[in-house]
Amino acid sequence: MINRQYRKREMASTEYRYKCIKCGKDNKFKDPFYDDDGPYFHCSSCKERNLIKNTKDDSLGLYYKCPHCGGRSRVIDEFCLFRTMSSICSEKRPERAIIQKLSTVNKKRIWLVSDEKFELPRSQNQKELIRCMSKMISYFDDILISIKNPLKQRKLANEEKLLLTVSSFEKEFRDHQIKNREKQYKHELPIYDAFFEYFKNDEIGIISKSDIKVFLRDYAEDRAQFAKNGPTISSNTKNKYISYVSCFFKWLEEDKDISLDVNPALGIKRESFPDPDPFFLYPDEFKAFIEYTNIFNRKNARLKAQAYFLLLCHAGARTQCGRNLKVEDVNFKAGTVKLCSKGTTVRHVKMTSVLKQKLGEYLEYKNLKYGDYVFSDFPKNIFYEIKKTLSEEADKLNIESRLEAKNRVKQFSPHKFRHSFATWSYFINGFNLVNVQADLGHSSSFITDIYTHASNDELTRQIKEYGNPFEMKLELR
């Protein structure tokens, strides 16, 4: 009881000092007046009514830390009203300060603190107050959105990302492709180069389906013109272009967390194309084709092309099998070659005498060691050069023969060597589909049936005339 009375007398005897807001004169008083607005006093000089604490907080909860007393003071007040046990600070508001805002989140009162200093009002002019405080309110509103409604914040962040240009994602996307699918990316590189060049200054959010269609159309035309005397742009290839472009937008959604209304490449209708007529090389056509490699003077290129073409046609290898082939995969003693392309499927195929001979010559010339790859890549330049020569020779024939010959040359692709192997094996093995399936490495005989073409009078005639096509004598140097 004595302590309470002592503290009460001590507080009653405390003298407060406060500057008048209007005239700036120091006022001394012991007991302030109180009304509905809170404690106040009258200036002894100008009689201005000065509120000490305003319970009706018109400061919008914005405070700054006073550099003089270290207390929180309202931004709206020109002088610091932070009150100690003995006095009120009354220091003038600084020009810039870290801002704090008292807010309610999940029914709890918390203080939000700015990461940067804000400019404070230089006067009590209403326009000046509104100008400065509106910036602070906007800043803290964004913070509250992220705390109260993270979904809305993510939406706002997504809208900002959609304003970024395609070129800003180019390096990250290329690094991602090289890391995850390096081998495939080498083949996709031309279209991605063209894509990033075409859309480099376009914002992600404005690219539409029609824009992608125009790009793909122009790109396909350029590629067809570039390869005028070589390959043509098939419907299958055009559909692959759509998939490549779509891959970029999928990466944006999955890896960069950018929500697109719709993937513009997915909405493009893919070209449908009928199943092609069964195509394979007749034995005399393959003989003519591979003997054209003799015109190339560079021994390295000539031996590589001969060995690679024979591997495809005499062992049923895919072009990828050739790229994956290592020195230790060729077993000259057992006369077999180990082929591996799709997934983990591995098969051992018996080599023909001419394939064994040409692989041996190529390995000896290159002086390859254990662990080295036999082929660095498919000799496409030689392949298309021979194709071009065959097309020019077809022009010299009469009309009927010319049309048929040019049509066959046009259909010819590296994978048709594998078709030829399957069809020849099918005929030689007495139409035994199981043996052909094992040599091709197929899991189902239904897939193998695509490669076999049972009813063909011309092939039957040539096999009767030349014998086993795998043992046909080839004049190769």
TORLUM-364507 format. One record per residue: residue in one letter; y, x, z of N, C-alpha, C in turn. Coordinates in steps of 0.2 Angstrom, whole numbers, plus 2048, in hexadecimal, padded with zeros to 3 digits. Example, Ala and Ser with C-alpha at 12.3 -4.5 7.8 and 13.67 -1.06 7.14 Angstrom:
<sites>
a7E48428277EA83E8277F0842827
s7F58408237FB844824800840827
</sites>
This chain:
<sites>
m7FA804800800800800806804800
i80680A80480C80E80480D8127FE
n8078147FA8088177F480B8127EF
r80880C7EF80B8077EA8128067EB
q8158067F181C8057F282080B7F0
y81D8117F18208177EF8218187E8
r81C8167E481C8167DD8218117DA
k82180B7DD8268067DB82D8087DC
r82F80B7E283580E7E38378137DE
e8328187DD83381D7D883581B7D1
m8318167CF8338137C883980F7C8
a83B80C7CE8418087CE84780D7CE
s8468137D184C8187D184C81C7CB
t84881B7C684881F7C084E81D7BB
e8518227B98578217B58558227AD
y85781D7A985581D7A285B81F79E
r85A82379886082579485E82378D
y86281F78A86181D78386781D77F
k86781F77886C81F77486D818771
c87381677087580F76D873810766
i87080B76386E80B75C87580B758
k87A80775A88080675688580B757
c88780D75D88C81375E88981975F
g88381A76288082076388182376A
k88581F76E887821775881821779
d88082777E87B82778387C822788
n87781E78A87881978F87381A795
k87581A79B87181B7A08708147A4
f8698127A586880C7A986180D7AD
k8618097B285A8097B68568047B4
d8587FE7B48547F87B28567F47AC
p8527F47A78547F17A18537E97A1
f8577E679D8567DE79D8507DD798
y84D7D779A8477D47968497CD793
d8467CC78D8467C578A8407C5786
d8407C078183A7BF77D8387C5778
d83E7C877783D7CE77283A7D4775
g83B7D477C8397DA78083F7DD784
p83E7E37878437E678B8497E8786
y84F7E87898557EA78585B7EC78A
f8607EF7888667F078C86C7EF787
h8727EE78A8787EE78787C7F5787
c87E7F77828827FD7828887FC786
s88A80178A89080178E89680278A
s89680478489C80578089D80077B
c8987FE7778997F97728967F3773
k8927F277988F7EC77B8897EA776
e8877EE7728827ED76D87B7EC771
r8787E776F8717E577386C7EA76F
n8697EE7738647F377185D7F1774
l8587F076F8517EF77284E7F5773
i84A7F57798467FB77B83F7FB778
k83D7F57788367F47758367ED772
n8347ED76C8347E776882D7E4768
t82C7DF76B8257DC76B8237D9764
k8287D77608287D475A8287DA755
d8227DD7538227E37508237E2748
d82A7E474782C7E374082B7EA73C
s8287EF73F8277F573C8217F6738
l81D7F07378177F07338127F5736
g8127F773C80D7FB73F80E80273C
l81480473981580B73781880F73C
y81581573E818819743818821740
y81C82574381C82C74281C830748
k81983674881983A74E82083E74F
c82383C75482A83F755829847757
p82C84B75382C85275482F85575A
h83385075D83785376483285176A
c83084B76A82C84977082584976F
g82384976981C848767819841768
g81D83C76981A83576A81B831763
r81882C76381882775D81E82375D
s82182375882881F75782781B751
r82A81675182A81174B82E814745
v82C81373F82F815739836812738
i83680B73A83C80773984280973E
d84080C74384680E748849815746
e84F81574685381B74485282074A
f85181E75085182375584A822759
c84782775B84182775F841823765
l83D81E76683D81A76C83881B771
f83482177082F82377483182477B
r82E82178083182078782C82478B
t82F82978F82B82D79482D82A79B
m82A82D7A082B82A7A783382B7A9
s83682F7A683D8307A884282E7A3
s84182E79C84682C79784282A791
i84782878C84582778584782C781
c84382E77C84483477884B834774
s84C82E77085282D76D854832767
e84F83676585083B760850838759
k85583A75585683774E84F83874A
r84E83374684883374284883973D
p84383D73C843843737843840730
e84384572B84384372483C842722
r83784672483084572282C845728
a82684272882184272D81B83F72B
i81584172F80F83E72E80F837731
i80D83272D80D82B72F807829732
q80782473780182173A80281A73A
k7FD8167397FD80F7387F880C73D
l7FA8077417F68037457F37FD741
s7EC7FD7417E97F873D7E37F5740
t7E17EF73E7DB7EC7417D57EC73C
v7D07EF73E7CA7F073A7C47EE73E
n7C07E873B7BB7E673F7BC7E4746
k7C27E07477C47DE74D7C67E4752
k7C77EA74F7C97EF7547CF7F2751
r7D47F47567DA7F77547D97FF754
i7DB80174E7DA80974D7E080B74A
w7E181274B7E78157487E5819741
l7E881873C7E781B7367EC820735
v7EB8267337EF82C7327EF82E72B
s7F582F7287F68327217F4839721
d7F283B71B7F084271A7F7846717
e7FC843716802846713808843717
k80D847716814845719817840715
f81A83B71881E836714826837715
e82A83571083183571183382F715
l83783171B83982B71F84082971D
p84282371F84882071D84E824720
r85382571B85982A71D85E826721
s85E81F72086281B72385F814725
q86381072886080972A861804725
n86380671F86480271985E7FE718
q85E7F87178587F47158547F670F
k8587F870A8547FA704851801705
e85480570985180B70A84B80B70E
l84B80671384580571783F802713
i8417FD70F83C7FA70B839800706
r83D80470383B8096FE83680E701
c83781070783381570A82D81270D
m82E80C71182880971482380670F
s82580470982080170481B806702
k81E80D7018198126FF814813705
m81681370B81181471080C80E711
i80F80871080A80271080580270B
s8078047058028056FF7FD80A700
y7FF8107037FA8157057F581370A
f7F780F70F7F280D7147EE807712
d7F180370D7ED7FE70B7E7800707
d7E88067037E28097007DD80B704
i7DF80E70A7DA81170F7D780B712
l7DA8057147D77FF7177D27FC712
i7D37FC70B7CF7FA7077C87FD707
s7C88047077C28087077BE80770E
i7C28057137BF80471A7BC7FD71A
k7C07F87187BE7F17197B97EF713
n7BB7F170D7B77EF7077B57F5703
p7B07F87047AE7FE7007AC7FC6F9
l7AA7F66F87A87F46F17AE7F46ED
k7B47F16F07BA7F06EC7BD7F76EB
q7BC7FC6F07BE8036EF7BB8066E9
r7B48056E97B08086E47B28056DD
k7B47FF6DD7B67FC6D77BD7FF6D4
l7C18006D97C88036D77C680B6D5
a7C280E6D87C08156D67BD8156CF
n7B98106CE7B680F6C77BB80E6C2
e7C080A6C37C58096BE7C980F6BD
e7CA8146C27CD81A6C17C981E6BC
k7C281E6BD7BE8236B97BD8206B2
l7BE81A6B17BE8176AA7C48196A6
l7C981B6AA7CF81E6A67CE8256A4
l7C98296A67C882F6A47C583069D
t7C783569A7C58366937BE839692
v7BB83868C7B483A68B7B384268C
s7B884568A7B884D68A7B884F691
s7BA84B6967BA84D69D7B384E6A0
f7AE84A69D7A784A69F7A384F69B
e7A68526957A185569079D85B694
k7A185F69779D86569A79886369F
e79985E6A379485C6A878E8596A5
f78F85569F78A85269C785857698
r78985C695785861691781865696
d78486769C78086B6A177A8676A3
h77B8606A477585C6A677085C6A1
q77185B69B76C85B695769861695
i76C86769576986D69576486F69A
k76686C6A076286D6A675C8696A6
n75C8636A475785E6A475285E69E
r75585F69875185E69275486368D
e75386968E75686F68A75386F683
k74D86E68274A86F67C74C869677
q74C86367A74E85D67675685D674
y75A860679761860678763865672
k75F86A67176186E66B76186A665
h75C86566475C86165E76285B65E
e764859664769854665770857665
l77185E66577786166677C85F660
p77A85E65A77F85C655782856656
i77E85165878184A65978684A65F
y78484E66478984E66A78F852669
d78F85766479585A66279985665F
a79685265A79A84D65679D84765B
f79984566079B8406647A1842668
f7A184866B7A684A6707AC84C66C
e7AC84E6667B184F6627B584865F
y7B184365E7B383D65B7B7839661
f7B48396677B783566D7BA839672
k7BC8406717BE8446767C5841679
n7C983E6767CF83B6797CF83467B
d7C983167A7C882A67C7C6829683
e7C98246867C782268D7C081F68D
i7BD8206937B681E6937B6816693
g7BB8136967BB80C6977BC808690
i7BF80B68B7C18086857BD80867F
i7B780D6807B380E67B7AE80767A
s7AE8046747AB7FE6737A57FF66E
k7A17FA66E79B7FA66979D7FC662
s7A27F96607A57FA6597A7801658
d7AA80465D7AC80B65C7A581065B
i7A080E65F79A81265F797811658
k79780B65579480964F79780D649
v79E80D64A7A28116457A0818645
f7A081B64B79E82264C797824649
l79282064B78B82164878B820641
r78F81B63E78F81B637791821633
d79782363679A82963379682F634
y79383063A78F83663B789836636
a78683063578082F63178183162A
e78782F62878983062178A838620
d78E83B62578F842625788846624
r78484462977D848629779847622
a77A84161F776840619779844614
q78084561478384960F782850610
f78285261678085961877985B615
a77485661676D85761476C85460E
k77085460976F8506037698525FF
n7678585FF76185B5FB75B85C600
g75C85A60675785B60B75485460E
p75585461575284D618757848617
t75584261775983C61775A83961E
i75F83561F76083262675C82B626
s75682B62975282562975482162F
s75281B62F75381663475181863B
n74C81C63B74981E64174E823644
t75182864075682D64275C829644
k75E82464176482164376381D64A
n75E81B64B75C81865275C81D657
k75A82365575A82965A76182A65C
y76682A65776D82C65877082765D
i76E82065D77081B66176E81D668
s76781F66976582166F768827672
y76A82C66E76D832671774830674
v77882C67077F82A67377E826679
s77982167977881D67F776821685
c77382768477182B68977782E68D
f77D82F68978383168D78682C691
f78682568F78882069378481F699
k77D81F69877981E69E77A8246A3
w77B82A6A177D82F6A578382E6AA
l78882B6A678E8296AA78D8246B0
e78881F6AE78781A6B378281D6B9
e77D8216B77798236BC77B8296C0
d77E82E6BD7808346C07878356C2
k78B8326BF7928326C079582B6C4
d7908266C57928206C879881D6C5
i79881C6BF79D8186BB79A8126B9
s79C80C6BB79A8066B979D8036B2
l7998036AD79B8016A779A7F96A6
d79E7F56A379C7EE6A27967EE69E
v7967F269978F7F269578F7F9691
n7897FC69178880268D78A800686
p78F80368379180167C78C803677
a78880867878380A67377D805674
l77B8026797757FE67A7767F7676
g77C7F567577D7EF67177C7EF66A
i77C7F666777B7F66607747F565E
k7747F165976D7EE65676A7F4653
r7647F66557607FB65175D7F964B
e75D7FE64675A7FC6407537FB640
s7507F663D7497F563D7477F8636
f7417FB63673E7FD6307377FC62F
p7357FA62972E7F96287297FF629
d7237FE62B71E80362C71E807625
p71E80D62471E81161E71781161B
d71781161571081261270C818614
p70681861570281D617704823612
f70682961570782F611704835613
f70183960F6FE83F6116FE84360A
l6FD84A60B6FD84E6056F684F602
y6F684E5FC6EF8505F86EE8575F9
p6E88595F96E78615F96EA8655F4
d6EB8625EE6EF8665E96F68675EA
e6F98615ED7008615EF7018665F4
f6FD8675F96FE86C5FF6FD8735FC
k6F88745F76F787A5F46FE87C5F1
a7018785ED7078795E970D87B5EE
f70D8775F37128775F871287E5FC
i70C8805FE70C88660270C88C5FE
e70A88C5F870B8925F37128935F1
y71688E5F271D88F5F17218945F6
t71D8955FB72089A6007208A15FD
n71C8A25F871B8A95F57228AB5F2
i7278A65F172D8A85ED7328AB5F2
f7308AB5F97358AE5FE7338B55FF
n7388BA5FE7378C15FE7368C4605
r73A8C060A7398C36117338C1614
k72F8C76157288C66187288C261E
n72C8C362372C8C062972D8B8628
a7328B66247328AF62372D8AC61F
r72A8B061A7248AD61671E8AC61A
l71C8B261E7168B16237178AC628
k71D8AB62B71E8A663071D89F62D
a72089E62771F897624718896622
q71589A61F70E89961D709898624
a70A89C62970689B62F708894632
y70E89263271088C63670E886632
f70F88662B70C88062770587F627
l7018856276FA8856286F888262F
l6FC8846346FA88163B6FB87A63B
l7008776387018706386FC86C634
c6FA86F62E6F686B6296EE86D62A
h6ED87362D6E687462E6E3874635
a6E88726396E68726416E986B643
g6ED86763F6F08616426F5862647
a6F88676476FD86964D70486564B
r70786365070E86065071386664F
t71986564D71E86B64D71F86E654
q71F86965972086C66071A870662
c71486F65F70E87366171087A65F
g71287B65971488165671988565A
r71E88165D723884661721886668
n71B88366A71988467171388A670
l71188B66A70B89066970D89766C
k70889A6707098A16727038A5670
v7048AB6706FF8B066D6F88AF670
e6F88AE6776F28AD67A6EE8A7678
d6F28A26756EF89B6736EB89C66D
v6EB8A26696E88A36636E28A7665
n6DC8A46646D58A86666D28AA65F
f6D38B065D6D08B26576C88B2657
k6C68B465D6BF8B565E6BB8AF65E
a6BE8AA6616BA8A36616BC89F65B
g6C28A16586C489E6526C7897653
t6CB8976596CE89165B6D589265D
v6D988D65D6E088D65F6E2888664
k6E58896696E788566E6EE88166D
l6EE87B66C6F487766B6F6873670
c6FC8736726FF86F67770686C675
s70786667570E86367371085E678
k70D85767870F85267C70C852683
g71185268870E85268F70A858690
t70485769370085C6966F985C691
t6F985868C6F38586886F285F684
v6EC8626856EB8686826E486767E
r6E486A6786DE8696746DD870670
h6D687166F6D487866B6D2876665
v6D587865F6D38766596D087C655
k6CB87B6516C888164D6CC883648
m6CD8896476D288B6416CE88C63B
t6D188B6356CE88C62F6CF89362D
s6CB8966286CB89D6276D289F625
v6D689B6216DC89D61E6E289D624
l6E18986286E689862E6E589E632
k6DE89F6346DD8A56386E08AC635
q6DF8AC62E6E18B262B6E98B362B
k6ED8AD62A6F48AD62A6F78AE631
l6F48AB6366F68AC63D6F58B363F
g6F08B663D6EE8BD63E6F48C263B
e6F58C16356FA8C56317018C4634
y7038BE6367098BD63970A8C0640
l7058C06447058C364B7058CA64A
e7018CD6457018D46447088D7642
y70B8D363D7128D563B7178D5640
k7178D064471C8CF64971B8D364F
n7158D66507138DA6567148D665C
l7128D065D7138CC66370F8CE668
k7118CD66E70D8CF67470B8C9678
y7068CA67D7038C46817098C1685
g7098BA68470F8B66877148B4683
d7158B867D71A8B66787198B0674
y71E8AC67271D8A666E71C8A9667
v7178A56637168A865D71B8A6658
f71E8A065872389D65472989C658
s72F89E65673589C65A738895658
d73789365273888C65073588B649
f73688464773388264173788563B
p73488863673788A63073A88562B
k73F88162E74187B62A74587D624
n74888362474C88561E747886618
i74288961973D88A61473A884612
f73887F617735879615739875611
y74087461274487060E746873607
e74687A60774787E60174187C5FC
i73B87C5FF73587A5FA7368735F8
k73886F5FD7388685FB73D8675F5
k74386A5F674886A5F174586C5EA
t7418725EA73E8745E473986F5E1
l73586C5E57318675E37348615E0
s73A85F5E373E85A5E074185B5D9
e7438615D87468635D27408645CD
e73A8665CE7358665CA73385F5C8
a73485A5CC7328535CB7368505C6
d73D8535C57428505C07408525B9
k73B8575B97398595B27348555AF
l7318505B372B84C5B172E8465AD
n7298425AA72B83C5A772D8375AC
i7308315AA73382D5AE72E82A5B4
e7288285B27238255B672182A5BB
s71F8305B971D8355BD7228385C2
r7288385BF72E83B5C372F8365C9
l7308305C873182B5CD72C82C5D3
e72682C5D172082D5D67218335DA
a7228395D672283F5D97288405DE
k72E83E5DB73483E5E073383A5E6
n7308345E572F8305EB72A8335F0
r7258375EE72083A5F27248405F6
v7288445F272C8495F57318475FA
k7348415F973983E5FE73583D604
q72F83A60472B83860A72983E60E
f72884460B72584960E72984C614
s72684D61A729850620724854623
p72785962872285D62B71C85962F
h71D85363171885063571384D630
k71484D62970F84B62570A850624
f70B85662670585B62670085962B
r7028566306FD8536356F984D632
h6FD84962F6FA84362B6F4846627
s6F684B6236F184E61E6EB850621
f6EC8546276E685762B6E285162D
a6E584B6306E18466326DD84362C
t6E08416276DD83E6216D784261E
w6D984961D6D484D61A6CE84E61F
s6CF84E6266CA84F62A6C584962A
y6C984362A6C583C62A6C083C624
f6C383E61E6BE83E6186B9843619
i6BA84961B6B584F61B6B084D621
n6B284A6266AD84962C6AA84262B
g6AA83F6256A68396246A9833627
f6B08336276B382D62A6B282C632
n6B18326356B083263C6B7832640
l6B982C6426BF82C6466BF83064C
v6BA8306506BA8336566BB83B656
n6B883E6516BA8456506C184664F
v6C484264A6CB8436486CF84264E
q6CD83D6526D183B6586D184165D
a6CC84565E6CB84B6626D0850660
d6CF8516596D38576566DB856657
l6DD84F6566E484E6576E684D65E
g6E284C6626E484C6696E684566B
h6E48406686E683966A6E283666F
s6E68326736E282E6796DF828676
s6E18256716DE81F66E6DC820667
s6D781D6656D581D65E6DA819659
f6DD81465C6E28106596E8814656
i6EA81965A6EF81D6586EC822652
t6E68246526E382864D6E3825647
d6E281E6476E181A6416E781A63D
i6ED81B6406F381C63C6F3821637
y6F08276396F082D6356EA82D630
t6E68296306E082962B6E1824626
h6E08266206E182161A6DA821616
a6D681C6186CF81D6156CE81B60E
s6D281760B6D18156046D6818600
n6D481E5FD6D88225F86D48255F3
d6D48225ED6D08255E76D282C5E5
e6D982D5E56DB8345E36D983A5E8
l6D98385EF6D683D5F36CF83E5F2
t6CB8395F16C48395F06C283E5EA
r6C683D5E56C58405DF6C78485E0
q6CC8495E36CE8505E56C98545E9
i6C68505EE6C18535F26BB8555EE
k6B98505EA6B38525E56B58585E1
e6BB8585DE6BD85E5DA6BD8645DD
y6C18655E36C386B5E66BE86C5EC
g6BB8685EE6B78695F46BB8685FB
n6B986B6006BC86A6066C386D606
p6C88686076CF86A6066D187060B
f6CE8706116D08766166CD87C613
e6C887C60E6C688360C6C8884605
m6CD8816036D08825FC6D38895FC
k6D288C5F66D58935F66DD8925F4
l6E08965F96E88965F86EA89D5F6
e6EE89D5F16F18A45EF6F78A55F2
l6F78A95F86FC8AA5FC6FD8B25FD
r7038B45FD7048BB5FD7078BD604
</sites>
